[in-house]
Amino acid sequence: MGDDRLVFGTRADLVVDLTLVTNVVAPVVALASLRFVRRRRYNAHRLFQITLLVVCVLAVVALEVRIRLAGGSGALVSRAPANWLGVARAVLAVHISVAVLTYLAWGWLAVVSSRRYMANLPGTFSSRHRRVGWLVFAGLCFNAISAMTMYFVTFAA
């Protein structure tokens, strides 16, 4: 990860900075998309969610490629100051675990919801959609916080 100091003036490079921004903005956009549901504008909600999911997946793929090119997650964690290494490893493990579960649930919800989309709305799937959607939202919020923590520990501390 270069010392370009491009966006936030830290040791992170542009890919890392943009992925952080994506992670922090994702829960805000997801919450905003719920306003469309409350107004029964399901097409807008669907468009927001699919677009957000695609943008987030692309950001994660770009970050993952960047991390692999830099030598893997060990190389990422090694950028943290020595007294923060333990924290960095722990935060990274939890962050990745929650992120994977969140993205799997979100992807599943997007696929299943798209298949049922043309059926009557709200429909019988709505209560499950709502529950899983809130879990995904909670995961996005946690990911935003853990990504900021990881970013600080690894690139700013």
Backbone bond lengths (Angstrom), bond angles and torsions (degrees), N, CA, C in turn:
res aa  C-N    CA-C-N  psi(-1)  N-CA   C-N-CA  omega(-1)  CA-C   N-CA-C  phi
1 M - - - 1.436 - - 1.523 106.53 -
2 G 1.282 118.83 117.90 1.460 123.25 -170.90 1.508 114.81 -67.24
3 D 1.307 114.23 167.01 1.462 121.19 176.33 1.521 110.36 -97.79
4 D 1.326 116.53 36.94 1.462 122.13 -175.32 1.524 112.59 -67.48
5 R 1.310 117.81 -29.44 1.471 123.23 -177.60 1.528 110.72 52.40
6 L 1.332 114.73 47.04 1.457 121.11 -171.07 1.526 114.67 -73.91
7 V 1.307 117.57 -54.11 1.462 119.32 -170.89 1.524 112.14 -102.54
8 F 1.310 117.38 -54.10 1.461 120.53 -173.56 1.525 113.80 -107.16
9 G 1.314 117.80 4.72 1.454 120.68 178.78 1.520 113.98 71.37
10 T 1.324 117.21 27.57 1.464 121.60 179.03 1.529 109.39 -110.39
11 R 1.327 115.59 -170.29 1.464 120.54 178.01 1.524 112.24 -79.83
12 A 1.312 118.78 -0.88 1.470 122.45 -178.33 1.524 110.78 -80.50
13 D 1.336 115.15 155.20 1.461 119.57 176.32 1.532 109.88 -96.84
14 L 1.308 115.90 -178.09 1.467 121.67 -174.50 1.530 112.33 -61.16
15 V 1.326 118.10 -42.33 1.469 120.81 -179.23 1.524 110.24 -60.93
16 V 1.304 116.92 -44.70 1.466 121.13 179.70 1.526 110.24 -64.72
17 D 1.323 117.09 -45.04 1.468 120.86 179.43 1.526 111.59 -60.70
18 L 1.323 116.96 -45.95 1.469 120.02 -178.61 1.526 111.84 -68.35
19 T 1.326 117.05 -34.22 1.461 119.62 176.33 1.527 110.24 -67.04
20 L 1.322 116.63 -38.53 1.464 119.70 176.04 1.528 110.42 -61.42
21 V 1.317 116.79 -46.85 1.468 120.38 178.89 1.525 110.07 -58.29
22 T 1.321 117.20 -43.95 1.465 121.32 178.98 1.524 110.60 -59.83
23 N 1.335 117.13 -44.65 1.461 121.11 179.78 1.520 112.52 -63.89
24 V 1.309 117.05 -37.67 1.464 120.73 -178.02 1.530 111.29 -75.62
25 V 1.318 116.66 -36.22 1.464 121.08 -177.93 1.536 111.80 -78.97
26 A 1.328 117.87 -27.44 1.469 121.63 -174.67 1.530 114.15 -53.20
27 P 1.336 120.50 -48.55 1.463 118.02 179.87 1.530 113.00 -65.54
28 V 1.313 116.84 -31.29 1.473 120.47 178.88 1.527 109.79 -66.53
29 V 1.323 116.42 -45.70 1.469 120.81 179.31 1.529 110.00 -66.67
30 A 1.332 117.04 -41.01 1.465 120.28 178.59 1.524 110.87 -60.94
31 L 1.315 116.56 -43.04 1.459 120.23 178.31 1.526 110.97 -65.16
32 A 1.323 116.51 -40.70 1.470 120.15 177.90 1.525 110.91 -61.50
33 S 1.330 116.65 -34.94 1.468 119.02 -179.09 1.526 111.56 -67.33
34 L 1.322 116.96 -23.02 1.467 119.62 177.85 1.522 111.91 -68.05
35 R 1.302 116.61 -26.24 1.467 119.99 177.20 1.526 110.60 -61.78
36 F 1.329 116.00 -33.00 1.461 119.61 177.65 1.524 110.96 -65.92
37 V 1.321 117.25 -38.09 1.465 120.65 178.93 1.520 109.59 -64.34
38 R 1.317 116.31 -44.29 1.469 120.02 -179.40 1.528 111.98 -62.09
39 R 1.330 115.60 -26.70 1.472 120.78 177.46 1.525 111.62 -94.70
40 R 1.328 116.17 8.44 1.471 123.39 -179.13 1.528 112.70 60.48
41 R 1.321 115.91 30.40 1.469 121.45 175.74 1.528 107.56 -100.35
42 Y 1.325 114.38 71.11 1.458 121.20 -173.50 1.524 112.60 -65.73
43 N 1.319 117.58 -33.72 1.472 119.70 178.24 1.531 110.93 -61.91
44 A 1.315 116.73 -42.44 1.467 120.55 179.75 1.531 110.31 -66.46
45 H 1.328 117.06 -42.09 1.468 121.16 177.66 1.529 110.09 -59.59
46 R 1.306 115.83 -46.75 1.469 121.18 179.95 1.529 110.68 -60.80
47 L 1.325 117.20 -45.64 1.462 121.52 -179.80 1.535 111.08 -62.25
48 F 1.323 116.42 -45.63 1.469 120.44 178.67 1.523 110.91 -59.87
49 Q 1.331 116.53 -47.27 1.461 120.31 -176.36 1.527 111.99 -65.90
50 I 1.319 117.43 -44.44 1.467 120.02 -179.79 1.520 110.20 -65.98
51 T 1.329 117.09 -42.99 1.468 120.31 178.85 1.523 110.60 -63.00
52 L 1.316 116.95 -45.02 1.462 121.08 179.40 1.525 110.97 -62.10
53 L 1.312 117.22 -43.56 1.460 120.88 178.99 1.525 110.88 -60.82
54 V 1.328 117.07 -45.62 1.469 120.95 179.92 1.529 110.68 -63.00
55 V 1.329 117.37 -45.70 1.471 120.93 179.68 1.528 110.35 -61.42
56 C 1.320 117.03 -44.14 1.465 120.44 -179.67 1.527 111.60 -65.03
57 V 1.321 117.06 -42.67 1.466 119.97 178.86 1.523 110.26 -63.72
58 L 1.327 117.46 -42.74 1.468 120.25 178.11 1.531 111.26 -61.96
59 A 1.318 116.89 -40.36 1.469 120.56 178.43 1.525 110.84 -63.98
60 V 1.326 116.49 -43.04 1.462 120.37 179.98 1.529 110.66 -65.95
61 V 1.328 117.13 -41.16 1.469 120.43 178.24 1.529 109.89 -63.16
62 A 1.327 117.05 -44.24 1.471 120.18 178.46 1.526 110.65 -60.80
63 L 1.324 116.84 -43.32 1.466 120.47 178.64 1.525 110.73 -64.63
64 E 1.311 116.40 -43.25 1.465 120.17 -179.38 1.526 111.16 -62.01
65 V 1.326 117.26 -42.82 1.467 120.95 176.54 1.523 109.57 -61.30
66 R 1.319 116.63 -44.73 1.470 121.74 -179.79 1.527 111.01 -61.15
67 I 1.326 116.69 -42.90 1.463 120.97 179.32 1.522 110.28 -64.86
68 R 1.325 116.91 -44.21 1.474 120.55 179.40 1.524 111.01 -62.43
69 L 1.321 116.90 -42.00 1.466 120.22 179.36 1.529 111.91 -65.36
70 A 1.321 116.36 -27.09 1.470 121.17 -179.72 1.527 112.33 -87.04
71 G 1.339 117.28 -2.58 1.459 119.63 177.71 1.511 115.43 113.30
72 G 1.313 118.31 8.15 1.457 121.65 177.22 1.516 113.24 97.36
73 S 1.330 114.28 179.42 1.465 119.33 -175.47 1.526 111.84 -65.76
74 G 1.324 117.25 -27.14 1.468 119.72 176.18 1.517 111.68 -62.18
75 A 1.336 115.67 -39.08 1.468 119.86 177.49 1.522 110.48 -67.18
76 L 1.329 116.01 -35.21 1.466 120.20 177.90 1.527 109.99 -64.58
77 V 1.318 116.25 -50.83 1.463 121.24 -177.55 1.528 111.03 -64.56
78 S 1.317 117.21 -32.58 1.470 120.03 -177.97 1.526 112.80 -66.43
79 R 1.321 117.67 -11.65 1.468 120.91 177.42 1.529 111.54 -76.73
80 A 1.315 116.26 -14.70 1.468 120.05 178.16 1.523 109.26 -71.70
81 P 1.330 117.29 148.65 1.468 119.79 174.27 1.536 109.58 -58.18
82 A 1.313 116.96 150.99 1.468 122.19 -174.78 1.529 112.69 -52.97
83 N 1.323 117.22 -40.31 1.467 119.94 -178.29 1.534 112.87 -73.99
84 W 1.329 118.63 -7.28 1.456 123.36 179.12 1.529 112.22 -108.20
85 L 1.333 119.04 -1.49 1.467 121.18 -174.53 1.526 113.10 -58.50
86 G 1.317 117.57 -44.20 1.464 120.66 179.36 1.516 111.88 -61.69
87 V 1.317 115.84 -43.88 1.467 120.91 177.91 1.524 109.87 -63.25
88 A 1.323 116.80 -43.97 1.463 121.06 -178.93 1.522 110.95 -60.46
89 R 1.331 117.56 -44.11 1.472 120.82 179.32 1.525 111.01 -62.99
90 A 1.326 116.60 -44.80 1.465 120.70 -178.71 1.523 111.41 -65.05
91 V 1.321 116.41 -46.30 1.469 120.46 -179.85 1.523 110.16 -62.78
92 L 1.324 117.18 -42.46 1.462 120.59 179.94 1.527 111.24 -61.66
93 A 1.333 117.71 -44.13 1.463 121.00 -179.57 1.525 111.51 -61.79
94 V 1.317 116.44 -46.11 1.465 120.22 179.83 1.526 110.19 -67.93
95 H 1.328 116.88 -43.87 1.468 121.27 -179.69 1.528 110.68 -57.99
96 I 1.317 117.12 -48.66 1.464 120.33 -178.51 1.524 110.67 -64.12
97 S 1.323 117.86 -42.35 1.467 121.03 -179.62 1.521 111.69 -60.27
98 V 1.321 116.45 -49.60 1.469 120.12 -179.41 1.527 110.46 -67.29
99 A 1.326 117.41 -39.44 1.467 120.72 -179.81 1.522 111.10 -62.16
100 V 1.321 117.28 -44.60 1.468 120.36 179.80 1.523 110.24 -61.79
101 L 1.325 117.29 -47.39 1.467 120.25 178.79 1.527 111.59 -61.73
102 T 1.327 116.57 -41.42 1.462 120.87 -179.98 1.518 111.19 -62.82
103 Y 1.326 116.67 -47.55 1.461 120.21 -177.51 1.522 111.91 -69.07
104 L 1.335 118.06 -34.40 1.464 120.25 175.34 1.530 110.38 -64.56
105 A 1.325 116.56 -46.54 1.467 120.08 178.95 1.522 110.97 -63.48
106 W 1.319 117.17 -42.07 1.463 122.25 -179.36 1.527 110.58 -64.89
107 G 1.315 116.22 -44.93 1.467 120.28 177.84 1.515 111.49 -62.07
108 W 1.349 116.42 -44.46 1.461 120.53 177.57 1.525 110.25 -60.03
109 L 1.320 116.32 -46.39 1.460 120.70 -179.18 1.524 111.13 -61.61
110 A 1.315 117.34 -40.90 1.468 121.08 179.57 1.521 110.99 -64.17
111 V 1.325 117.14 -44.15 1.471 120.72 -178.79 1.522 110.62 -66.69
112 V 1.328 116.91 -50.71 1.465 120.59 -177.89 1.526 110.53 -64.08
113 S 1.313 117.14 -41.30 1.466 120.46 -179.90 1.521 111.29 -66.30
114 S 1.319 117.30 -38.12 1.468 120.18 178.59 1.520 111.04 -65.01
115 R 1.319 116.42 -37.87 1.470 119.96 178.17 1.522 111.65 -65.65
116 R 1.308 116.58 -34.26 1.464 121.04 -177.39 1.529 112.58 -95.02
117 Y 1.311 116.77 0.47 1.462 121.25 -170.36 1.517 113.05 -59.78
118 M 1.300 118.08 -40.04 1.458 120.02 -175.46 1.530 112.13 -77.30
119 A 1.321 117.88 -9.07 1.461 121.44 176.39 1.525 109.00 -71.20
120 N 1.295 115.50 175.98 1.470 119.63 179.53 1.518 110.84 -61.47
121 L 1.313 115.11 132.35 1.458 120.71 175.32 1.520 108.20 -104.90
122 P 1.285 119.81 139.66 1.436 127.15 3.45 1.530 113.94 -72.94
123 G 1.306 121.90 -35.88 1.461 122.51 173.51 1.517 114.18 82.95
124 T 1.353 114.85 176.19 1.466 121.10 -175.25 1.524 112.84 -73.40
125 F 1.307 118.08 -21.83 1.464 122.19 -178.80 1.525 111.80 -80.48
126 S 1.318 116.92 -10.95 1.467 121.25 -171.66 1.521 114.40 -58.01
127 S 1.318 118.45 -41.57 1.470 118.76 -177.23 1.529 110.63 -66.70
128 R 1.324 118.03 -40.77 1.468 120.26 176.76 1.523 109.99 -66.71
129 H 1.324 116.74 -42.29 1.466 121.41 178.87 1.535 109.61 -57.90
130 R 1.306 115.63 -44.38 1.465 120.56 -179.03 1.531 110.92 -64.02
131 R 1.336 117.30 -46.33 1.474 120.83 -179.47 1.526 111.52 -62.63
132 V 1.330 116.25 -49.05 1.468 119.53 -179.42 1.528 109.70 -65.98
133 G 1.329 116.81 -38.19 1.462 120.56 178.00 1.521 112.19 -59.52
134 W 1.328 117.21 -42.20 1.464 120.00 177.88 1.526 111.42 -68.16
135 L 1.331 117.21 -34.68 1.471 119.74 175.12 1.525 110.90 -64.94
136 V 1.329 116.19 -41.30 1.465 120.29 176.85 1.528 109.49 -62.96
137 F 1.320 117.11 -43.94 1.463 120.75 178.28 1.530 110.71 -59.75
138 A 1.332 116.99 -44.33 1.468 120.37 177.53 1.527 110.36 -61.34
139 G 1.327 116.72 -40.62 1.460 120.61 177.00 1.515 112.03 -63.14
140 L 1.327 116.92 -41.19 1.467 120.57 177.66 1.529 110.90 -63.49
141 C 1.325 116.55 -40.21 1.476 120.03 177.76 1.524 110.47 -64.12
142 F 1.330 116.43 -45.98 1.462 119.76 178.21 1.522 110.46 -61.34
143 N 1.332 116.87 -43.62 1.469 120.54 179.69 1.520 111.34 -61.33
144 A 1.317 117.22 -38.84 1.468 120.10 178.34 1.528 110.23 -61.85
145 I 1.322 116.28 -45.60 1.466 120.31 -179.34 1.527 111.03 -67.43
146 S 1.329 116.54 -45.42 1.469 118.72 -178.65 1.525 111.31 -70.09
147 A 1.336 118.32 -31.84 1.472 120.65 176.09 1.526 110.21 -66.55
148 M 1.336 116.92 -42.04 1.467 119.42 177.16 1.530 110.78 -63.78
149 T 1.328 116.39 -40.16 1.461 120.45 178.24 1.523 110.52 -63.47
150 M 1.328 115.96 -47.14 1.467 120.45 179.64 1.523 110.50 -61.88
151 Y 1.310 116.00 -42.15 1.465 121.04 179.50 1.528 110.37 -60.70
152 F 1.326 115.89 -47.37 1.467 119.54 -179.27 1.526 110.84 -61.28
153 V 1.330 115.96 -49.98 1.463 120.74 -176.34 1.526 111.14 -62.99
154 T 1.324 116.83 -39.50 1.461 120.68 -173.33 1.524 113.48 -86.77
155 F 1.323 117.64 -36.73 1.462 119.61 -171.18 1.527 115.58 -117.25
156 A 1.326 117.98 -17.19 1.463 118.86 -174.68 1.528 113.57 -115.08
157 A 1.330 117.21 -25.66 1.478 119.77 -176.55 1.517 111.61 -69.68
